Amino acid sequence: MLPPVSVQSPCFPILSLVRRFDLSSSGGSDGIVLQKVGVPPSSARNVASFSERVDLVLFPCKLGDPAQPIGWPQTNQQEFTVMVNDRFITSEFPRCPSRSASHRTLAGMPLSSFLPKGPDGGIAAEAELKILVVRRGKWTATFLLAWCNVIEPEVIIDRTIARLLREPLSTPAKANEWDSPSSSASAAESAAGDSDIDVDSGWVDDKADNTHNSGGRNGRKSADAPNLPNGIAGDNGVQDGEAVVTLRCPLSYGRMKIAGRGNHCSHLTCFDLLTYLSACLQSNSWNCPICDGPVFIGDVCIDSTLQAALEGLDSNAFSVVLFGRDHKEWRSVEGATCGSDEESVDGCEVMMVEEEEEEEINQQEKQQSECPSLPLTT
């Protein structure tokens, strides 16, 4: 039986399962031997145009539970050794986070580079395959060998972004729509020390945003909204009920290009969609970098409010003020209202340009009136 689609890697959709073997604590090694790998299943002939090839892929899972991905250990931990056709594998392992709280998909290792090629460029049907896994530490796993479509990460990212741009843009979910232990602040803090991916849950640029923790819409402390008394504005003109939100991505620390988040996330802060997809496809871990909840490739969406702010503000603006019902309206931190997710950004830009031109004309007229006219000399 195939693993559920929900845990399959977007880069390696499984066509058929070839073999399964266990590396348990009772044995020091295990593996498989195939005299002939054969041909891919007939379904592989109907490969979509965005799939470049069909390959044999090896996946590690939790011992006895192929539906639960575990990822490959770090090679420097020296917990295991893998040999394919008498060749040691040292650099082909997918990069995986070490923390156990990650929301994972299967981490696949293609084997075509270790097998002879046929006339069509694929794996030769007569190729022999020998896989040997030797356990040196406490690591145990169930291995799945499967025929898979192979789709490059760049293709997946392009198709995902194109699909999201065609769909209606989204706004943050309401409170308590999704809550799980993995999204709590304590879980995020305990997992942060064990993670080897660049994820800092709840990160906000304090210097740029000048914000403090306050009660978020989900009932938890949030770095999205400043803590101000009723009716009192901060140094940047932020009123009670408004939120200063960073435009920096918590993964790249650069200004976002496409504001993304999870469909079930209730926080206002977003991540850069391209950066997030690239990191997740590489690590096979799909944790929201803000709330640590599961955000798989089918759960991502574009936040309409922050996306409008990104397009409407200057490229050197790294924070924005959100206000109104469900924080769907936005303005610059300096105080100029620029609209909401339902208004045209172009109209806002035209209005700002007209105001600047009018101010420049008034300034020129004022300078001319203050300068005395000088008599002509001959």
C-alpha positions as CSV (number, residue, x, y, z in Angstrom):
1,M,0.0,0.0,0.0
2,L,1.3,3.4,-0.9
3,P,1.9,6.1,1.7
4,P,-0.8,8.8,1.9
5,V,-0.5,11.6,-0.6
6,S,-0.3,14.0,2.3
7,V,3.1,12.8,3.3
8,Q,4.5,12.2,-0.2
9,S,7.2,14.7,-1.4
10,P,6.0,17.1,-4.1
11,C,9.3,16.4,-5.8
12,F,8.7,12.6,-5.9
13,P,5.1,11.6,-6.4
14,I,5.0,7.8,-5.9
15,L,3.9,5.6,-8.8
16,S,4.4,2.2,-7.3
17,L,6.1,0.6,-4.4
18,V,8.9,-1.9,-5.3
19,R,10.2,-3.1,-2.0
20,R,10.2,-2.4,1.8
21,F,12.8,-3.4,4.3
22,D,13.4,-2.6,8.0
23,L,16.6,-1.5,9.8
24,S,15.7,-2.5,13.4
25,S,17.6,-2.3,16.6
26,S,18.0,-6.1,16.6
27,G,20.1,-6.2,13.4
28,G,23.1,-4.3,12.4
29,S,22.3,-4.1,8.7
30,D,19.7,-4.8,6.1
31,G,19.0,-4.2,2.4
32,I,17.7,-5.6,-0.8
33,V,19.0,-7.2,-4.0
34,L,17.2,-6.9,-7.3
35,Q,18.6,-8.9,-10.2
36,K,16.6,-6.7,-12.6
37,V,15.0,-3.4,-11.7
38,G,12.5,-3.9,-14.5
39,V,10.5,-1.1,-16.1
40,P,8.4,1.6,-14.4
41,P,4.7,0.9,-14.1
42,S,2.4,1.6,-17.0
43,S,1.1,4.7,-15.2
44,A,4.5,6.3,-15.7
45,R,3.8,6.5,-19.4
46,N,1.2,9.2,-18.6
47,V,3.7,11.4,-16.9
48,A,2.6,15.1,-16.8
49,S,4.7,17.5,-18.9
50,F,6.2,19.1,-15.8
51,S,7.8,15.8,-14.7
52,E,11.2,15.4,-16.3
53,R,11.8,11.7,-15.7
54,V,10.9,8.5,-13.7
55,D,13.3,7.3,-11.1
56,L,13.8,4.7,-8.4
57,V,13.8,6.6,-5.1
58,L,14.6,5.4,-1.6
59,F,12.6,6.9,1.4
60,P,13.2,6.4,5.2
61,C,10.2,6.2,7.4
62,K,9.5,5.5,11.1
63,L,10.2,1.9,11.9
64,G,7.0,-0.1,11.3
65,D,5.0,2.9,10.1
66,P,5.6,3.9,6.4
67,A,3.1,6.6,6.7
68,Q,5.3,8.6,9.1
69,P,8.4,10.3,7.5
70,I,11.4,10.7,9.7
71,G,14.1,12.1,7.3
72,W,17.7,11.2,7.0
73,P,20.1,11.7,9.9
74,Q,22.9,14.2,9.4
75,T,25.9,12.5,7.7
76,N,28.3,13.9,10.3
77,Q,26.4,12.0,13.1
78,Q,27.8,8.7,11.6
79,E,24.7,6.7,12.6
80,F,24.5,4.7,9.4
81,T,26.1,3.8,6.1
82,V,24.4,3.3,2.8
83,M,25.9,1.4,-0.1
84,V,24.3,1.2,-3.6
85,N,25.9,-1.3,-6.0
86,D,29.0,-1.4,-3.8
87,R,29.4,2.4,-3.8
88,F,29.3,4.3,-0.5
89,I,26.8,7.3,-0.6
90,T,28.3,10.3,1.2
91,S,26.8,13.4,-0.3
92,E,23.4,12.4,-1.9
93,F,21.3,12.5,1.3
94,P,18.6,15.2,1.3
95,R,19.0,17.9,3.9
96,C,16.6,17.3,6.8
97,P,15.9,19.1,10.1
98,S,16.9,17.2,13.2
99,R,14.0,18.2,15.4
100,S,11.2,15.6,15.9
101,A,8.4,18.2,15.9
102,S,8.7,19.0,12.2
103,H,5.8,18.5,9.9
104,R,7.5,16.4,7.3
105,T,7.1,14.9,3.9
106,L,9.1,11.9,2.7
107,A,12.7,12.7,2.0
108,G,13.6,10.9,-1.2
109,M,17.0,9.9,-2.5
110,P,17.0,9.2,-6.3
111,L,19.2,6.2,-7.3
112,S,19.5,6.7,-11.1
113,S,23.0,8.1,-10.8
114,F,24.2,4.7,-9.4
115,L,22.5,2.6,-12.1
116,P,23.3,2.1,-15.8
117,K,21.2,4.0,-18.3
118,G,19.0,2.6,-21.1
119,P,18.7,3.9,-24.7
120,D,16.0,6.4,-23.7
121,G,18.2,7.9,-21.0
122,G,16.3,6.3,-18.1
123,I,17.3,3.4,-15.9
124,A,18.1,0.3,-17.9
125,A,15.5,-2.4,-17.3
126,E,18.3,-5.0,-17.0
127,A,20.2,-3.1,-14.3
128,E,21.0,-4.9,-11.1
129,L,20.4,-3.1,-7.8
130,K,22.0,-3.9,-4.5
131,I,21.2,-1.7,-1.5
132,L,22.9,-2.2,1.9
133,V,22.2,-0.1,5.0
134,V,24.5,-0.5,8.0
135,R,23.4,0.8,11.4
136,R,26.2,2.2,13.6
137,G,24.2,4.1,16.2
138,K,20.6,3.9,17.5
139,W,18.9,5.0,14.3
140,T,16.2,2.7,13.1
141,A,13.9,3.0,10.0
142,T,11.6,1.4,7.6
143,F,12.8,1.9,4.0
144,L,10.6,2.2,1.0
145,L,11.9,1.7,-2.6
146,A,9.5,3.1,-5.1
147,W,9.1,4.2,-8.7
148,C,8.5,8.0,-8.7
149,N,8.0,10.9,-11.0
150,V,10.8,13.4,-10.5
151,I,9.8,17.1,-10.6
152,E,12.4,19.8,-10.1
153,P,11.8,22.2,-7.2
154,E,11.9,25.2,-9.5
155,V,9.0,23.8,-11.5
156,I,6.9,23.1,-8.4
157,I,7.5,26.7,-7.1
158,D,6.6,28.3,-10.4
159,R,3.4,26.2,-10.7
160,T,2.4,26.8,-7.1
161,I,2.9,30.6,-7.4
162,A,1.1,30.7,-10.7
163,R,-1.9,28.8,-9.1
164,L,-2.0,31.1,-6.1
165,L,-1.9,34.2,-8.3
166,R,-5.0,32.9,-10.2
167,E,-6.9,32.3,-7.0
168,P,-8.6,35.0,-4.9
169,L,-6.2,36.5,-2.4
170,S,-6.7,35.6,1.2
171,T,-6.7,37.5,4.5
172,P,-5.6,36.1,7.9
173,A,-7.9,33.4,9.4
174,K,-10.0,34.2,12.5
175,A,-9.0,33.2,15.9
176,N,-9.2,29.6,17.1
177,E,-9.8,28.2,13.6
178,W,-6.7,26.0,14.0
179,D,-4.8,25.3,17.1
180,S,-2.5,22.4,18.0
181,P,0.3,21.7,20.5
182,S,2.9,22.1,17.8
183,S,1.8,25.7,17.3
184,S,2.0,26.7,20.9
185,A,4.8,29.1,22.0
186,S,6.3,26.4,24.3
187,A,6.6,23.9,21.5
188,A,8.2,26.5,19.2
189,E,10.8,27.5,21.9
190,S,11.7,23.9,22.7
191,A,12.1,23.0,19.1
192,A,14.1,26.1,18.1
193,G,17.3,24.8,19.7
194,D,17.2,21.5,17.9
195,S,16.4,22.8,14.4
196,D,19.1,23.1,11.8
197,I,17.0,25.2,9.4
198,D,16.8,29.0,9.5
199,V,13.4,29.3,11.2
200,D,12.9,31.7,14.1
201,S,9.3,31.5,15.2
202,G,7.7,34.8,16.0
203,W,10.6,36.9,14.7
204,V,9.9,40.6,14.1
205,D,12.3,43.3,13.2
206,D,12.1,45.3,16.5
207,K,14.4,48.0,15.3
208,A,12.4,48.7,12.2
209,D,8.9,48.2,13.6
210,N,9.3,49.5,17.2
211,T,6.8,47.0,18.5
212,H,6.1,45.2,21.7
213,N,4.3,41.9,22.6
214,S,0.6,42.2,22.9
215,G,-2.5,40.0,22.9
216,G,-2.9,38.7,19.4
217,R,-6.2,37.7,17.8
218,N,-5.6,34.1,18.6
219,G,-5.5,34.8,22.3
220,R,-1.7,34.3,22.4
221,K,1.0,36.8,22.8
222,S,1.9,38.3,19.4
223,A,4.7,40.5,18.1
224,D,2.3,41.9,15.5
225,A,0.5,44.5,17.6
226,P,2.0,47.3,19.8
227,N,0.9,47.5,23.4
228,L,-0.6,51.0,23.7
229,P,-3.2,52.5,26.1
230,N,-6.6,53.4,24.7
231,G,-6.6,56.5,22.6
232,I,-2.8,57.1,22.9
233,A,-0.6,57.0,19.8
234,G,3.0,55.8,19.8
235,D,6.0,57.6,18.3
236,N,5.0,56.4,14.9
237,G,1.4,57.4,15.2
238,V,0.0,54.0,15.8
239,Q,-3.3,54.0,17.6
240,D,-4.9,51.4,19.9
241,G,-6.2,48.5,17.8
242,E,-3.7,49.0,15.1
243,A,-0.7,46.7,14.5
244,V,2.7,47.4,13.1
245,V,3.8,44.4,11.0
246,T,7.2,43.7,9.6
247,L,7.6,43.3,5.8
248,R,10.8,41.2,6.3
249,C,10.7,37.5,5.7
250,P,11.6,35.5,8.9
251,L,13.6,33.1,6.8
252,S,15.7,35.3,4.6
253,Y,15.5,38.5,6.7
254,G,15.0,40.4,3.5
255,R,12.0,42.3,2.3
256,M,9.3,40.0,1.1
257,K,8.3,39.9,-2.6
258,I,5.2,37.7,-2.3
259,A,3.5,37.7,1.2
260,G,2.6,34.1,2.1
261,R,1.1,32.3,5.1
262,G,-0.9,29.2,5.9
263,N,-4.6,29.0,5.3
264,H,-5.2,28.3,9.0
265,C,-2.6,30.7,10.4
266,S,-4.2,33.5,12.4
267,H,-1.1,35.8,12.8
268,L,-0.6,38.9,10.8
269,T,3.0,38.5,10.0
270,C,3.9,36.6,6.8
271,F,6.8,35.0,5.1
272,D,8.2,35.3,1.6
273,L,6.4,32.6,-0.4
274,L,9.3,31.8,-2.8
275,T,11.8,31.5,0.1
276,Y,9.5,29.4,2.2
277,L,8.7,26.9,-0.7
278,S,12.4,26.7,-1.6
279,A,13.4,25.9,2.0
280,C,10.6,23.4,2.6
281,L,11.3,21.5,-0.7
282,Q,14.9,21.2,0.3
283,S,14.4,20.2,3.9
284,N,11.1,18.2,3.5
285,S,9.8,20.0,6.6
286,W,6.7,22.2,6.4
287,N,6.7,24.3,9.6
288,C,5.3,27.8,9.5
289,P,8.3,30.0,10.5
290,I,6.0,32.2,12.6
291,C,3.7,29.9,14.5
292,D,5.4,26.5,13.9
293,G,2.1,25.0,12.7
294,P,1.9,22.7,9.6
295,V,1.8,24.6,6.3
296,F,2.1,22.1,3.5
297,I,2.3,23.1,-0.1
298,G,-1.5,22.8,-0.5
299,D,-2.0,25.0,2.6
300,V,-0.1,28.1,1.5
301,C,-1.9,31.3,0.3
302,I,-1.1,34.9,-0.6
303,D,-2.0,37.5,2.0
304,S,-3.9,40.2,0.2
305,T,-3.4,43.0,2.7
306,L,0.4,42.6,3.1
307,Q,0.8,42.0,-0.6
308,A,-1.0,45.3,-1.4
309,A,1.3,47.0,1.1
310,L,4.4,45.5,-0.5
311,E,3.3,46.7,-3.9
312,G,2.1,50.2,-2.7
313,L,5.1,51.1,-0.4
314,D,8.6,52.1,-1.4
315,S,11.1,49.3,-1.6
316,N,12.9,50.7,1.4
317,A,9.8,50.4,3.7
318,F,10.2,47.4,6.0
319,S,7.1,47.7,8.1
320,V,3.4,48.7,7.7
321,V,0.5,49.6,10.0
322,L,-2.6,47.4,9.7
323,F,-6.0,48.6,11.0
324,G,-9.7,48.2,10.5
325,R,-11.9,45.2,10.8
326,D,-9.7,42.0,10.9
327,H,-6.8,44.3,10.1
328,K,-7.6,44.4,6.3
329,E,-6.6,48.0,5.8
330,W,-3.1,49.3,5.8
331,R,-1.1,52.5,5.8
332,S,2.6,53.5,6.0
333,V,4.2,53.8,9.4
334,E,4.6,57.5,8.9
335,G,0.8,57.9,8.8
336,A,-0.2,58.3,5.2
337,T,-3.3,56.1,4.6
338,C,-2.8,54.0,1.4
339,G,-5.9,51.8,1.3
340,S,-6.9,48.3,1.9
341,D,-6.9,44.9,0.2
342,E,-10.1,45.9,-1.6
343,E,-8.8,49.2,-3.0
344,S,-6.6,49.9,-6.0
345,V,-2.9,50.5,-5.1
346,D,-2.4,52.5,-8.4
347,G,-5.0,55.1,-7.3
348,C,-3.1,55.6,-4.0
349,E,0.1,56.1,-5.9
350,V,-1.5,58.7,-8.2
351,M,-2.9,60.6,-5.3
352,M,0.5,60.7,-3.5
353,V,2.2,61.9,-6.7
354,E,-0.3,64.7,-7.1
355,E,0.1,65.8,-3.5
356,E,3.9,65.9,-3.9
357,E,3.7,67.9,-7.2
358,E,1.3,70.4,-5.5
359,E,3.6,70.8,-2.5
360,E,6.6,71.4,-4.8
361,I,4.7,74.1,-6.8
362,N,3.6,75.8,-3.5
363,Q,7.2,75.7,-2.3
364,Q,8.5,77.3,-5.5
365,E,5.8,80.1,-5.4
366,K,6.8,80.8,-1.7
367,Q,10.5,81.1,-2.6
368,Q,9.7,83.5,-5.5
369,S,7.5,85.7,-3.3
370,E,10.2,85.9,-0.6
371,C,13.0,86.9,-3.0
372,P,13.1,90.7,-3.8
373,S,13.3,91.7,-7.4
374,L,16.7,93.2,-8.3
375,P,17.1,96.3,-10.5
376,L,18.5,95.8,-13.9
377,T,22.0,97.3,-14.4
378,T,23.4,98.6,-17.7
